[in-house]
Amino acid sequence: MDYHWNWNIFWQQSPDGHGTYFDTLISGTGWTLAVSLLAWLIALSMGSLVGVLRTTRVGWARAVCTAYVELFRNIPLLVQLFLWYFVLPELLPQRLGDAIKQIAPPWGAFWPAVLCLGFFTSSRVAEQIRAGIESLPRGQRQAATALGLRGAQVYRYVLLPIAYRVVLPPLTSEFMNIIKNSSVALTIGLLEITGRARSMQEFSFQVFEAFTAATLLYMVISLVVVMLARWLERRVAVPGFIGPAGQAGH
């Protein structure tokens, strides 16, 4: 059976009554960006904390943070999403669990998706921050200590400013991964880009048009992220120490 192409489908009224199919895809893009940005705030903050603690001399902190990384890194993302959405409310006190279950959509799916993506990605960010700190010459820590800086000051003023520059390219990749991984949120009912495309395909049967549009939206977002990251790399590059592409200087 021949497939009937119809690129005008985007300007037809969608069955949900919220404008055209194009409008629904733009709405899905907004949810994708909202989930990704909030999840990234969690991932970067938690990942930085865990990554720093894994490089300290405090044994119990390193052990706890290592367990944290292994827990969130080794459980599949989809399984973690179902745990956040279906299991967590059952483990909480009944009144609190019932309140969470009664959160009106799409917020009832939005917050579990944010938390899941944030903590899942934070374990990967933590490893990159740890690797970035440990890649620095040991003399930097020793020199900072010799100048009278204390532990937290050594990290704040010496190690982390350089380590973040070193790991900026992989951090950019992780941010792009969050954007793409946000598509799993459709499994719990959040209509982000992939969810909107699937809904469009089910109502109109224009599967190629729907997912071509979704592909283009993801590509545009990713290209914007890459361009912003390259601009940031140039802005924060330290002449003579680290180049704009993340390469060490001479």
Backbone as CSV, one residue per row, in Angstrom:
resi,resn,N_x,N_y,N_z,CA_x,CA_y,CA_z,C_x,C_y,C_z
1,MET,0.842,-1.186,0.000,0.000,0.000,0.000,0.888,1.251,0.000
2,ASP,0.595,2.190,-0.889,1.386,3.400,-1.012,1.107,4.342,0.147
3,TYR,2.195,5.002,0.565,2.068,5.996,1.644,1.691,7.340,1.037
4,HIS,0.741,8.023,1.640,0.264,9.310,1.130,0.914,10.435,1.934
5,TRP,1.866,11.113,1.313,2.556,12.216,1.979,1.630,13.421,2.075
6,ASN,1.713,14.103,3.208,0.882,15.293,3.402,1.602,16.255,4.337
7,TRP,2.437,17.115,3.763,3.183,18.062,4.590,2.312,19.199,5.103
8,ASN,1.111,19.314,4.559,0.186,20.337,5.070,-0.478,19.920,6.380
9,ILE,-0.175,18.717,6.842,-0.795,18.222,8.066,-0.475,19.115,9.261
10,PHE,0.675,19.781,9.220,1.077,20.602,10.364,0.152,21.789,10.582
11,TRP,-0.576,22.195,9.545,-1.441,23.373,9.662,-2.890,22.977,9.855
12,GLN,-3.155,21.700,10.012,-4.514,21.245,10.284,-4.791,21.242,11.787
13,GLN,-6.046,21.374,12.134,-6.437,21.418,13.549,-6.174,20.077,14.214
14,SER,-5.546,20.127,15.377,-5.280,18.887,16.116,-6.527,18.495,16.912
15,PRO,-6.731,17.203,17.155,-7.941,16.752,17.854,-8.045,17.228,19.296
16,ASP,-6.924,17.623,19.917,-6.989,18.055,21.310,-7.552,19.463,21.472
17,GLY,-7.785,20.151,20.345,-8.395,21.467,20.416,-7.476,22.583,20.839
18,HIS,-6.149,22.348,20.813,-5.178,23.354,21.235,-4.392,23.884,20.042
19,GLY,-5.091,24.184,18.958,-4.432,24.727,17.779,-4.101,23.656,16.760
20,THR,-3.153,23.960,15.912,-2.757,23.045,14.845,-1.755,22.018,15.376
21,TYR,-1.440,21.058,14.512,-0.406,20.089,14.888,0.942,20.787,15.108
22,PHE,1.200,21.843,14.339,2.433,22.595,14.538,2.456,23.214,15.934
23,ASP,1.330,23.738,16.368,1.247,24.320,17.709,1.530,23.277,18.786
24,THR,1.021,22.070,18.599,1.242,21.032,19.604,2.711,20.612,19.650
25,LEU,3.378,20.603,18.489,4.804,20.277,18.475,5.623,21.359,19.183
26,ILE,5.242,22.615,18.987,5.932,23.707,19.682,5.692,23.600,21.184
27,SER,4.471,23.232,21.573,4.183,23.019,22.994,5.045,21.898,23.552
28,GLY,5.190,20.826,22.799,6.051,19.725,23.223,7.502,20.148,23.351
29,THR,7.944,21.043,22.469,9.310,21.561,22.561,9.509,22.325,23.865
30,GLY,8.494,23.092,24.258,8.577,23.811,25.525,8.727,22.882,26.713
31,TRP,7.971,21.774,26.719,8.079,20.810,27.820,9.441,20.123,27.798
32,THR,9.960,19.817,26.610,11.294,19.213,26.512,12.354,20.131,27.106
33,LEU,12.299,21.405,26.759,13.284,22.357,27.262,13.138,22.556,28.771
34,ALA,11.903,22.607,29.257,11.688,22.801,30.694,12.231,21.622,31.494
35,VAL,11.925,20.410,31.054,12.438,19.219,31.731,13.957,19.188,31.685
36,SER,14.515,19.469,30.517,15.967,19.375,30.337,16.709,20.402,31.180
37,LEU,16.239,21.637,31.200,16.938,22.689,31.929,16.884,22.461,33.440
38,LEU,15.713,22.107,33.964,15.610,21.857,35.402,16.403,20.614,35.801
39,ALA,16.346,19.575,34.967,17.123,18.366,35.259,18.618,18.668,35.220
40,TRP,19.034,19.560,34.320,20.453,19.907,34.227,20.911,20.662,35.467
41,LEU,20.065,21.503,36.025,20.422,22.204,37.263,20.688,21.197,38.389
42,ILE,19.839,20.172,38.470,20.048,19.134,39.477,21.324,18.353,39.173
43,ALA,21.506,17.986,37.915,22.659,17.163,37.530,23.965,17.892,37.780
44,LEU,24.027,19.167,37.416,25.277,19.911,37.557,25.602,20.174,39.025
45,SER,24.592,20.533,39.815,24.849,20.820,41.231,25.192,19.557,42.006
46,MET,24.376,18.511,41.858,24.645,17.263,42.565,25.911,16.591,42.037
47,GLY,26.088,16.615,40.727,27.278,16.004,40.143,28.549,16.688,40.595
48,SER,28.513,18.023,40.689,29.694,18.753,41.156,30.006,18.398,42.600
49,LEU,28.981,18.354,43.450,29.190,18.031,44.855,29.764,16.624,45.018
50,VAL,29.149,15.671,44.343,29.598,14.280,44.465,30.990,14.119,43.865
51,GLY,31.235,14.752,42.715,32.545,14.644,42.089,33.657,15.221,42.943
52,VAL,33.394,16.360,43.590,34.389,16.961,44.476,34.651,16.066,45.682
53,LEU,33.586,15.552,46.296,33.757,14.718,47.483,34.530,13.438,47.175
54,ARG,34.443,12.967,45.947,35.181,11.756,45.579,36.682,12.004,45.449
55,THR,37.085,13.267,45.460,38.516,13.568,45.373,39.090,14.037,46.705
56,THR,38.277,14.040,47.748,38.773,14.474,49.049,39.470,13.318,49.771
57,ARG,40.048,13.626,50.927,40.722,12.601,51.722,39.792,12.004,52.773
58,VAL,38.519,12.369,52.749,37.553,11.854,53.723,37.033,10.516,53.219
59,GLY,37.423,9.445,53.868,37.119,8.099,53.382,35.637,7.805,53.278
60,TRP,34.874,8.149,54.323,33.442,7.825,54.295,32.712,8.616,53.218
61,ALA,33.154,9.863,52.968,32.525,10.667,51.915,32.794,10.058,50.543
62,ARG,34.025,9.597,50.320,34.339,8.957,49.041,33.508,7.686,48.859
63,ALA,33.345,6.914,49.933,32.583,5.666,49.836,31.112,5.933,49.526
64,VAL,30.515,6.910,50.223,29.105,7.241,49.995,28.896,7.752,48.570
65,CYS,29.789,8.613,48.122,29.641,9.184,46.784,29.893,8.147,45.692
66,THR,30.803,7.228,45.939,31.011,6.140,44.980,29.765,5.279,44.864
67,ALA,29.135,4.975,45.998,27.894,4.207,45.976,26.798,4.963,45.231
68,TYR,26.745,6.275,45.446,25.761,7.120,44.741,25.944,7.006,43.223
69,VAL,27.184,7.147,42.775,27.463,7.085,41.341,27.097,5.727,40.773
70,GLU,27.503,4.668,41.453,27.226,3.325,40.936,25.733,3.025,40.929
71,LEU,25.009,3.535,41.924,23.566,3.296,41.980,22.854,3.926,40.802
72,PHE,23.068,5.210,40.586,22.321,5.910,39.544,22.871,5.645,38.145
73,ARG,24.144,5.277,38.051,24.722,5.063,36.729,24.408,3.687,36.175
74,ASN,24.178,2.703,37.021,24.055,1.315,36.565,22.621,0.813,36.459
75,ILE,21.649,1.641,36.842,20.242,1.265,36.664,19.727,1.946,35.405
76,PRO,19.120,1.214,34.485,18.641,1.834,33.238,17.726,3.025,33.507
77,LEU,17.826,4.012,32.639,17.067,5.248,32.819,15.566,4.992,32.886
78,LEU,15.053,4.132,32.017,13.612,3.876,31.999,13.150,3.230,33.297
79,VAL,13.960,2.327,33.838,13.622,1.705,35.120,13.589,2.759,36.222
80,GLN,14.577,3.648,36.224,14.591,4.703,37.232,13.369,5.603,37.115
81,LEU,12.951,5.897,35.886,11.775,6.745,35.693,10.531,6.086,36.278
82,PHE,10.379,4.788,36.058,9.222,4.081,36.611,9.283,4.028,38.135
83,LEU,10.496,3.924,38.685,10.636,3.926,40.140,10.200,5.270,40.718
84,TRP,10.630,6.357,40.090,10.241,7.685,40.560,8.729,7.888,40.452
85,TYR,8.143,7.413,39.352,6.733,7.716,39.069,5.766,6.761,39.765
86,PHE,6.074,5.457,39.732,5.128,4.472,40.255,5.447,4.011,41.671
87,VAL,6.742,3.865,41.991,7.127,3.222,43.249,7.288,4.230,44.386
88,LEU,7.927,5.364,44.108,8.200,6.328,45.180,6.944,6.742,45.953
89,PRO,5.817,7.071,45.295,4.624,7.447,46.074,4.144,6.351,47.014
90,GLU,4.411,5.082,46.658,3.982,3.976,47.515,4.891,3.811,48.730
91,LEU,6.124,4.304,48.640,7.069,4.169,49.745,6.950,5.308,50.752
92,LEU,6.345,6.406,50.350,6.194,7.559,51.232,5.008,7.351,52.162
93,PRO,4.907,8.145,53.236,3.700,8.092,54.086,2.442,8.255,53.239
94,GLN,1.381,7.567,53.623,0.201,7.463,52.778,-0.356,8.823,52.362
95,ARG,-0.436,9.755,53.296,-1.010,11.058,52.963,-0.166,11.775,51.915
96,LEU,1.159,11.726,52.088,2.043,12.372,51.120,2.008,11.652,49.784
97,GLY,2.010,10.319,49.823,1.952,9.560,48.584,0.674,9.825,47.810
98,ASP,-0.461,9.891,48.538,-1.736,10.185,47.867,-1.737,11.583,47.265
99,ALA,-1.116,12.537,47.964,-1.054,13.900,47.435,-0.250,13.950,46.142
100,ILE,0.846,13.182,46.100,1.667,13.150,44.885,0.887,12.518,43.736
101,LYS,0.150,11.461,44.018,-0.625,10.796,42.970,-1.713,11.691,42.398
102,GLN,-2.192,12.633,43.196,-3.305,13.484,42.772,-2.850,14.763,42.081
103,ILE,-1.536,14.929,41.907,-1.058,16.110,41.176,-1.590,16.048,39.748
104,ALA,-2.200,17.132,39.321,-2.849,17.153,38.014,-1.823,17.063,36.894
105,PRO,-2.164,16.356,35.811,-1.270,16.319,34.653,-1.231,17.715,34.005
106,PRO,-0.128,18.049,33.340,1.064,17.221,33.117,2.096,17.278,34.240
107,TRP,1.794,18.043,35.315,2.795,18.222,36.373,3.078,16.934,37.114
108,GLY,2.105,16.048,37.194,2.324,14.779,37.866,3.367,13.919,37.184
109,ALA,3.551,14.106,35.883,4.606,13.402,35.147,5.849,14.268,34.985
110,PHE,5.672,15.580,35.019,6.788,16.490,34.794,7.848,16.371,35.879
111,TRP,7.437,16.434,37.149,8.420,16.434,38.237,9.158,15.108,38.391
112,PRO,8.499,13.953,38.272,9.274,12.699,38.275,10.292,12.633,37.133
113,ALA,9.927,13.161,35.963,10.863,13.163,34.840,12.072,14.049,35.138
114,VAL,11.828,15.213,35.730,12.921,16.119,36.078,13.860,15.459,37.089
115,LEU,13.290,14.891,38.146,14.113,14.275,39.184,14.880,13.075,38.641
116,CYS,14.217,12.262,37.850,14.871,11.074,37.295,16.052,11.467,36.408
117,LEU,15.816,12.361,35.466,16.889,12.773,34.566,18.001,13.492,35.319
118,GLY,17.614,14.298,36.310,18.617,15.037,37.070,19.553,14.133,37.834
119,PHE,19.010,13.180,38.586,19.859,12.303,39.395,20.606,11.290,38.530
120,PHE,19.974,10.813,37.474,20.659,9.880,36.572,21.871,10.554,35.944
121,THR,21.696,11.772,35.450,22.799,12.465,34.788,23.827,12.958,35.786
122,SER,23.406,13.250,37.019,24.363,13.739,38.021,25.463,12.721,38.288
123,SER,25.142,11.427,38.196,26.178,10.408,38.417,27.241,10.457,37.319
124,ARG,26.833,10.781,36.109,27.778,10.888,34.998,28.574,12.183,35.098
125,VAL,27.909,13.262,35.490,28.609,14.530,35.682,29.635,14.395,36.799
126,ALA,29.282,13.678,37.872,30.201,13.498,39.001,31.490,12.833,38.547
127,GLU,31.394,11.829,37.696,32.591,11.168,37.198,33.450,12.108,36.356
128,GLN,32.813,12.977,35.601,33.570,13.901,34.768,34.250,14.971,35.619
129,ILE,33.551,15.456,36.636,34.166,16.435,37.532,35.343,15.794,38.273
130,ARG,35.154,14.575,38.748,36.244,13.871,39.434,37.445,13.703,38.505
131,ALA,37.188,13.271,37.285,38.273,13.077,36.333,38.959,14.399,36.003
132,GLY,38.172,15.470,35.893,38.756,16.765,35.600,39.674,17.245,36.708
133,ILE,39.263,17.053,37.966,40.091,17.465,39.099,41.359,16.620,39.168
134,GLU,41.209,15.306,38.996,42.368,14.425,39.117,43.321,14.552,37.936
135,SER,42.866,15.153,36.835,43.758,15.340,35.689,44.690,16.534,35.869
136,LEU,44.402,17.384,36.847,45.237,18.564,37.062,46.548,18.169,37.732
137,PRO,47.616,18.903,37.472,48.900,18.607,38.126,48.767,18.690,39.647
138,ARG,49.396,17.755,40.352,49.327,17.738,41.810,49.942,18.993,42.422
139,GLY,50.841,19.616,41.685,51.493,20.807,42.198,50.537,21.958,42.436
140,GLN,49.405,21.981,41.708,48.453,23.068,41.914,47.840,23.005,43.311
141,ARG,47.430,21.814,43.722,46.885,21.658,45.071,47.954,21.982,46.126
142,GLN,49.158,21.494,45.897,50.229,21.718,46.865,50.593,23.195,46.959
143,ALA,50.629,23.875,45.821,50.950,25.300,45.836,49.874,26.096,46.552
144,ALA,48.593,25.725,46.313,47.501,26.433,46.981,47.560,26.223,48.489
145,THR,47.879,25.009,48.901,47.999,24.729,50.330,49.166,25.506,50.929
146,ALA,50.272,25.592,50.190,51.439,26.325,50.670,51.149,27.810,50.833
147,LEU,50.206,28.319,50.043,49.836,29.729,50.150,48.899,30.000,51.330
148,GLY,48.495,28.950,52.012,47.643,29.120,53.180,46.167,28.902,52.933
149,LEU,45.792,28.456,51.742,44.380,28.201,51.462,43.939,26.916,52.141
150,ARG,42.730,26.927,52.658,42.169,25.725,53.268,41.502,24.850,52.209
151,GLY,41.017,23.683,52.662,40.492,22.698,51.714,39.446,23.247,50.767
152,ALA,38.388,23.861,51.317,37.324,24.381,50.468,37.827,25.496,49.564
153,GLN,38.749,26.310,50.069,39.293,27.403,49.267,40.154,26.884,48.126
154,VAL,40.878,25.797,48.358,41.682,25.198,47.296,40.785,24.798,46.118
155,TYR,39.645,24.172,46.425,38.723,23.765,45.371,38.084,24.982,44.702
156,ARG,37.657,25.936,45.505,36.912,27.072,44.959,37.767,27.974,44.093
157,TYR,38.968,28.268,44.516,39.774,29.272,43.836,40.820,28.698,42.891
158,VAL,41.170,27.421,43.047,42.263,26.866,42.246,41.809,25.693,41.375
159,LEU,41.287,24.645,42.004,41.029,23.414,41.268,39.788,23.486,40.373
160,LEU,38.659,23.883,40.940,37.413,23.844,40.171,37.389,24.807,38.982
161,PRO,37.891,26.041,39.107,37.872,26.916,37.920,38.574,26.309,36.711
162,ILE,39.668,25.577,36.938,40.363,24.930,35.822,39.681,23.624,35.432
163,ALA,39.236,22.857,36.422,38.618,21.567,36.121,37.357,21.740,35.274
164,TYR,36.551,22.757,35.580,35.344,22.985,34.776,35.700,23.328,33.335
165,ARG,36.789,24.050,33.148,37.209,24.351,31.773,37.648,23.090,31.049
166,VAL,38.310,22.200,31.755,38.787,20.957,31.145,37.618,20.082,30.706
167,VAL,36.583,19.995,31.529,35.485,19.062,31.262,34.293,19.731,30.581
168,LEU,34.449,20.967,30.139,33.321,21.636,29.480,32.809,20.885,28.252
169,PRO,33.686,20.363,27.366,33.160,19.600,26.219,32.327,18.381,26.631
170,PRO,32.806,17.502,27.542,31.935,16.388,27.941,30.683,16.832,28.685
171,LEU,30.747,17.936,29.419,29.536,18.443,30.064,28.513,18.883,29.018
172,THR,29.004,19.449,27.920,28.098,19.809,26.824,27.406,18.575,26.271
173,SER,28.163,17.496,26.126,27.575,16.248,25.641,26.518,15.729,26.601
174,GLU,26.765,15.855,27.905,25.781,15.392,28.881,24.509,16.223,28.825
175,PHE,24.648,17.527,28.603,23.464,18.370,28.476,22.650,17.968,27.249
176,MET,23.343,17.660,26.163,22.637,17.197,24.966,21.982,15.843,25.214
177,ASN,22.636,14.999,26.012,22.037,13.707,26.350,20.755,13.888,27.158
178,ILE,20.746,14.869,28.058,19.532,15.122,28.833,18.382,15.497,27.905
179,ILE,18.678,16.340,26.928,17.635,16.747,25.984,17.071,15.532,25.253
180,LYS,17.961,14.658,24.796,17.492,13.471,24.071,16.835,12.465,25.006
181,ASN,17.386,12.297,26.201,16.809,11.340,27.146,15.451,11.775,27.674
182,SER,15.136,13.064,27.541,13.825,13.526,28.011,12.686,12.849,27.259
183,SER,12.991,12.233,26.122,11.940,11.559,25.347,11.328,10.381,26.101
184,VAL,12.057,9.816,27.098,11.485,8.687,27.839,10.303,9.136,28.678
185,ALA,10.156,10.448,28.901,9.051,10.940,29.719,7.698,10.655,29.091
186,LEU,7.659,10.370,27.786,6.371,10.056,27.169,5.777,8.775,27.740
187,THR,6.625,7.896,28.308,6.136,6.629,28.858,5.314,6.827,30.122
188,ILE,5.430,8.000,30.760,4.606,8.280,31.942,3.597,9.387,31.653
189,GLY,3.432,9.717,30.379,2.354,10.610,29.991,2.715,12.053,29.751
190,LEU,4.005,12.410,29.772,4.400,13.793,29.497,4.562,13.958,27.987
191,LEU,3.784,14.861,27.418,3.796,15.033,25.971,4.848,16.065,25.569
192,GLU,6.112,15.638,25.612,7.193,16.472,25.100,7.293,16.257,23.592
193,ILE,8.434,16.548,22.988,8.506,16.495,21.522,8.132,15.126,20.982
194,THR,8.756,14.073,21.510,8.480,12.723,21.007,7.036,12.324,21.293
195,GLY,6.539,12.686,22.479,5.152,12.373,22.809,4.180,13.069,21.882
196,ARG,4.448,14.332,21.551,3.582,15.068,20.630,3.644,14.463,19.229
197,ALA,4.842,14.073,18.793,4.972,13.469,17.470,4.217,12.149,17.400
198,ARG,4.320,11.375,18.471,3.600,10.097,18.488,2.097,10.324,18.496
199,SER,1.642,11.317,19.263,0.220,11.633,19.281,-0.259,12.076,17.901
200,MET,0.549,12.897,17.244,0.208,13.353,15.889,0.127,12.185,14.928
201,GLN,1.055,11.255,15.048,1.055,10.084,14.172,-0.169,9.208,14.391
202,GLU,-0.577,9.061,15.653,-1.718,8.195,15.955,-3.027,8.796,15.464
203,PHE,-3.155,10.137,15.516,-4.403,10.770,15.086,-4.473,10.974,13.582
204,SER,-3.335,11.283,12.959,-3.355,11.625,11.537,-2.825,10.520,10.638
205,PHE,-2.106,9.535,11.219,-1.464,8.452,10.473,-0.361,8.945,9.540
206,GLN,0.117,10.178,9.769,1.238,10.726,8.985,2.515,10.534,9.796
207,VAL,2.965,9.293,9.858,4.068,8.950,10.743,5.382,9.591,10.301
208,PHE,5.656,9.612,9.014,6.929,10.154,8.544,7.000,11.660,8.765
209,GLU,5.909,12.354,8.502,5.898,13.793,8.705,6.081,14.139,10.186
210,ALA,5.390,13.393,11.043,5.441,13.677,12.479,6.854,13.512,13.026
211,PHE,7.486,12.402,12.702,8.803,12.143,13.291,9.926,12.859,12.541
212,THR,9.671,13.275,11.293,10.626,14.159,10.631,10.666,15.502,11.345
213,ALA,9.502,16.018,11.704,9.442,17.285,12.441,10.120,17.151,13.795
214,ALA,9.880,16.037,14.492,10.515,15.830,15.800,12.036,15.776,15.651
215,THR,12.503,15.088,14.609,13.947,14.997,14.369,14.557,16.369,14.145
216,LEU,13.903,17.181,13.339,14.412,18.519,13.059,14.435,19.383,14.321
217,LEU,13.422,19.256,15.160,13.388,20.038,16.398,14.551,19.654,17.313
218,TYR,14.789,18.363,17.459,15.928,17.917,18.275,17.249,18.408,17.692
219,MET,17.376,18.376,16.381,18.616,18.819,15.751,18.842,20.309,15.961
220,VAL,17.787,21.107,15.827,17.920,22.550,16.024,18.343,22.852,17.454
221,ILE,17.693,22.201,18.425,18.051,22.428,19.821,19.501,22.033,20.071
222,SER,19.913,20.888,19.550,21.287,20.416,19.762,22.299,21.358,19.132
223,LEU,22.014,21.865,17.939,22.937,22.792,17.287,23.063,24.088,18.083
224,VAL,21.971,24.565,18.642,22.026,25.773,19.472,22.893,25.531,20.701
225,VAL,22.723,24.363,21.324,23.531,24.027,22.501,25.009,23.975,22.139
226,VAL,25.336,23.358,21.011,26.741,23.251,20.584,27.333,24.631,20.342
227,MET,26.605,25.508,19.676,27.122,26.839,19.394,27.332,27.638,20.673
228,LEU,26.390,27.540,21.605,26.553,28.241,22.882,27.738,27.687,23.660
229,ALA,27.916,26.362,23.617,29.040,25.753,24.341,30.376,26.190,23.743
230,ARG,30.466,26.264,22.430,31.709,26.704,21.797,32.006,28.160,22.133
231,TRP,30.965,28.986,22.168,31.159,30.382,22.568,31.662,30.463,24.005
232,LEU,31.061,29.632,24.883,31.477,29.636,26.278,32.918,29.164,26.426
233,GLU,33.309,28.144,25.667,34.701,27.658,25.712,35.683,28.759,25.347
234,ARG,35.345,29.536,24.321,36.235,30.629,23.926,36.284,31.711,25.004
235,ARG,35.163,31.961,25.640,35.101,33.014,26.653,35.911,32.665,27.897
236,VAL,35.927,31.394,28.280,36.565,31.021,29.544,37.940,30.414,29.350
237,ALA,38.412,30.336,28.118,39.726,29.739,27.869,40.819,30.539,28.572
238,VAL,41.769,29.835,29.163,42.913,30.465,29.831,44.092,30.444,28.875
239,PRO,44.533,31.594,28.382,45.654,31.610,27.425,46.894,30.947,28.009
240,GLY,47.486,30.053,27.230,48.712,29.403,27.654,48.510,28.173,28.504
241,PHE,47.260,27.950,28.967,47.036,26.754,29.789,46.064,25.791,29.129
242,ILE,44.937,26.301,28.683,43.959,25.427,28.047,43.356,26.169,26.865
243,GLY,43.277,25.486,25.746,42.784,26.099,24.531,41.281,26.144,24.492
244,PRO,40.706,26.821,23.505,39.273,26.950,23.401,38.552,25.661,23.094
245,ALA,39.281,24.655,22.597,38.650,23.367,22.296,38.921,22.339,23.359
246,GLY,39.383,22.777,24.514,39.621,21.856,25.595,40.969,21.187,25.553
247,GLN,41.925,21.731,24.751,43.250,21.147,24.643,44.216,21.924,25.517
248,ALA,45.050,21.198,26.210,46.005,21.857,27.099,47.030,22.627,26.302
249,GLY,47.405,23.770,26.859,48.430,24.576,26.222,49.815,24.145,26.645
250,HIS,50.790,24.844,26.149,52.183,24.513,26.465,52.657,25.369,27.624
